Amino acid sequence: MSLYEKYVLPKCLHWACSIKPIHRQREKVVPLAEGHVLEIGIGSGLNLPFYNREKITKLWGLEPTVEMRRQAARRAAQLEMDVEFLGLPGEEIPLADGSVDTVLMTYTLCTIPDAERALRGMARVLRPGGRLIFCEHGAAPDESVRRWQDRINPLWKKIAGGCHVNRPIPDLIQQGGFHINSVETMYLPGWRPLTFNYWGTAEVKRPMGK
């Protein structure tokens, strides 16, 4: 790991992911989480203030980066929240099958190298009737914007911790074993190649008759 990745990038990501438009997106989705909750890519803990604690019985925070986990742990302590941190990437979820009521994923799917494998892991740990709650940026609907996304993506991945700006979020979620129940989209304020958002809920696809 380079010095940039260890010391500079976590601070940049914390700042970028805490701007007001993204803050408002978190307010929309995080309070929906309930029961035993697994947050994928908890990062520096920016979602923690938005959880409805009365609805949460257990919270796991999956995050592979040590510095980000430290930031999240400090934030959890300030909020007096009990979080069990899991120091692994999104493709490696160390929880039992059907042990989770809610999987929460915000601005995370863009950075996971093997997104489909990670999503199948999320589907595995969700109990029947459990939900995936997601809020992600990704491929824009306008062709001119997508062309810009495709142009900048190779460089953007290098400077932004592996973040892809052009991933087709609903397609990936469905390929990962989910049925999307609801999805909303919009451009957030800012440069359009970086700001097209998808958010909603999904459930695990079940075999016919089950």
N, C-alpha and C positions, 0 to 999 in steps of 0.2 A: 504494500500500500504506500502510495506517495505521500509526501508531506501535505500536498494540496488536498488529497482525498481524506487525510486524517484530521487536519486542522481547519482548513479553509472551507471545503465543501459542506460540512455539516452546518456551519454558521450561515452559509449562503442559502442552503435549502430551508433552514429554519425561517430565515427572513422572507424568502419567496413564498413559502407556504403559509405565512401568517398575515399576508396583505388582506385588506378589508373585503374584497370580493370573495376570496376563498374562505375567509372567516364566516361570511354569510352562508356560504354553501355548507360548511360544517354545521352551522346552526340548524339547517334543514334536515340533515340526515342522522346525525349522531344520537339525538334524543330518541330515535326509533329503536335503538338497541335495547334488548331485554334478556333477562335470564343469565345463563352462562355465555359470556361474550368473548370472542376471540377477535382482537384487532390485528389485522395483517399490516405490517409496516407502521408500527406505532410512532416511529420517528422520534421527534423531540417531545412528544406528548401533547401536541396542539389540540387534539380532540378531547382531552381529558376534562376540561371545564364544561363541556357540552353534554356529558352523559347525565341521564336522569338516574341518580343513585338509588332511588326507591325502586327502580325496575331492574337493577343489576344485582345478581347474586354472586357472580364470579367474573373477574376480568383478567384475561391473559393478553399480553402485549408482545407480539412477535416482531423482532427487530435484529438484523444481523450486525449492525454497526455499533461498536462499543460506545463511541462518543455520543451517538444519538440516544442510546439506552440510558446513559448517565444523565443526559438532559431531561429525558422523560421521567426518570426516577426522582430527580429533584423536583420536577413539577408535581408529580404524584404526592410527594411528601408535603409540599406546600398546600396541596388541596386535601390532605389527609385521606387519600384514596389508596386502597390496597390493590396493587397490581402485581401479578406474577409475570415477570419478564422472561421471554424465551429467546435466547441469543442464536437464532437460526434464520436462514433465508426463507422466502415464501414457499419454496418448493419442498421444504422439510418441516412439516407440522407434527410435533411430537405428542399429539393427543389421540385418545382412543376414538374409534369409530362411533359416531352418533353421540358425542359427548358435549356438543355445543348447540345452544339455541340460536345464537346470532353470530354471524361473521360480518365484521365491519371492515371496509376497505376504502380508504380515501387517498387519492393521489398516490397510489402505490403500484397499480398494475402496469403503469408506464415503465417502471424500472426493473421488474422481475424478468430475468433472462428467459426462463421457460414458463411463460404465462399460463399455458394450457395445463401443464403439470401442476402448477400451484393451485389453479382453480379446481382441478380434480381432487387435490388434497383438501381444499375447503369443503367440497361436496361430501367427501368421505366423513369428515368430523361433524357435519351438521346432522342433527337428529331429524327424523321424519317430521315435517311441518316447520322446521327451522328456516331461517331466512338469511340470505346474503344481502347486505345493504351496501351500496356502492356509490361513490362520487369520484369521477375520474375525468381527466382531460384526454382528448384524442382526436382522431381523424375528423376534419370538418366536412360539412355537407357541400360546401362550395368548391368547385373544381379549381378555381384560381387560388384559393387558400390552401387546398391540398397540395398543389404544385409547390408552393412555398414550404409546406411542411416536409415534403419529400426532399427538397433541396437542402434544408438546414438540418435534417435529422442526423446525418452522419457526424457532423461537428457537434451538434447539441448533445448527443449521447456521450461524447468524450468529456465535455465540460460540466455536464449536469448529472453525473453519477449514474449513467446508463439510461437516462430518461428518454423515451421515444415520444415524439410529438404527434405521430401519425398512426397510432394503433386503433383499429376498429373495435372499440370497446364492447358494444353489444354482441358482435360476432364472436369475440374471444370468450365472453361469459357463456354463451350458448355452446361453443365448442368444448368448454370445460365441464359440461355436464349439467348446466342450469337452464331452467325456463324463466325468462324475464316476465315478471308480473306487471311491472310498471317502469317506465323510463321517461324522463324529461330531459330536454336539451336546451342549451343557449350559449351564446358567446358572452363571456364575462368581459368587463371593461379591460382594454389593453390591446396588444398586437394580436390580431386574429389567429395567426398560426399557432399561438401558444395558449389560446383561451377558450377553445370550444369544449364545453362540459357536458357530460352525461351523468345523471344520477337517478337512482331508483332502487327497486328491490327485485330479488330473484329467489327461486326455490329450486331444489334439486329435482332433476327429471327422474321420474319413477317409471318402471316398466308398466305397460298397459295392464290394467286390472288390479294394480296395487295402490 
